[in-house]
Amino acid sequence: MRSSTGEHYVALDHLRALAAFLVFNWHFLHVASPTYDYSPLLFPLALINQGHVGVALFMALSGYLFAKLLHGKQIDYFAFLRARFMRLAPLLVVVVFTAGFVFYGATSVHNFGVMIAKGLFLPTWPNGGWSITVEMHFYILLPLLLWLASKDIGWLAVSVVAAMGFRLWLFLYQGAIRDDAYFTLIGRIDQFVLGIMAFHWRRWAAGAHKTAAATFVAFAAFYWWFDMWGGFKTGPRPDLWIIMPTVEGVSWALLIAYYDNTFRPRNTGVSKFIALIGTYSYSIYLLHPFLVKKASLFVDQHIMGLTSIYAGLIWSTVGFLCMVPFGYLSFRFIESPFLRNRVRYVKAPAAKPSREFSRNREPSRPFPSGW
């Protein structure tokens, strides 16, 4: 999908498609039919079995993409917020109100309104809408994060350490941290920031095949251990969530930078189809909770028992592909009409001053004072 700045990155659309598949697979295997309480023998499949890691991939992608789009450029911040609103709000509104009728039919109008209002600050919006709340909070911090990156990338590393320290304090204070780390910016900030850092270190990641392979193996092995000891629902120990967002953020950020800067996928054939899934990934992400449970139960009850993760993975893939037409229709008739009304938020570079005035000109800054 093209951004309002006109750029189109096929590789990043591939990664969006992967993130959407991981989330869909997590709900297909565990929310609808929780029969997979063991870690798969093929340890890389642990990343799929614990497919909630797809949310972390979405977050790291956001940090990386906005760093790529905005680095060193002057931004109209209010135009940026308007563009993001036009991108996210129309479908979110449709989904939240539809979910209100489907899942919250017995809830009073007042309680439903309170849920929507709380969703601006807390993870209360349904169908994965809580992650949009986290995105909005990230947009508030984005100018500061890009400014820090322009000064010294080390400040972003400091912010990640500070976030881990805050989660440690919160865990010691309240005795739990998983939900705060998973559903709010308290945990997700690491992934946005590490995505930004990965863009700045992209030249180091380009062609780093051994490093990328080692990162993937270590990431998969970590999640195999995590999966084997209970995974998301029970987990090996509650304090692990102090570092979980960082582990996910480091791994995904490096793999994003590696894939984006090592390969040049064409917008044709299978590559184009996967990229289209990435284009529709926002629709698939918000719409799939309406269908994923019914799909899983239908297969389990009418086709074959989903007692093996391998069978579950095959049917989850089929179900995910069946979501693509719904994603297309949503994108075509709900998202696209509003996307056409977005405005550019990257300002055109100022005209080069004549020599007679250049001596009196103030030093240029990467971001306007409006940030």
Secondary structure, 3 states (H helix, E strand, C coil): CCCCCCCCCHHHHHHHHHHHHHHHHHHHHHHCCCCCCCCCCCHHHHHHHCCCHHHHHHHHHHHHHHHHHHCCCCECHHHHHHHHHHHHHHHHHHHHHHHHHHHCCCCCHHHHHHHHHHCCCCCCCCCCCHHHHHHHHHHHHHHHHHHHHHHCCHHHHHHHHHHHHHHHHHHHHHCCCHHHHHHCHHHHHHHHHHHHHHHHCHHHHCCCHHHHHHHHHHHHHHHHHHHHCCCCCCCCCHHHHHCHHHHHHHHHHHHHHHHHHHCCCCCCHHHHHHHHHHHCHHHHHHHHHHCHHHHHHHHHHHHCCCCCHHHHHHHHHHHHHHHHHHHHHHHHHHHHHHHCCCCCCECCCCCCCCHHHHCCCCCCCCCCCCC
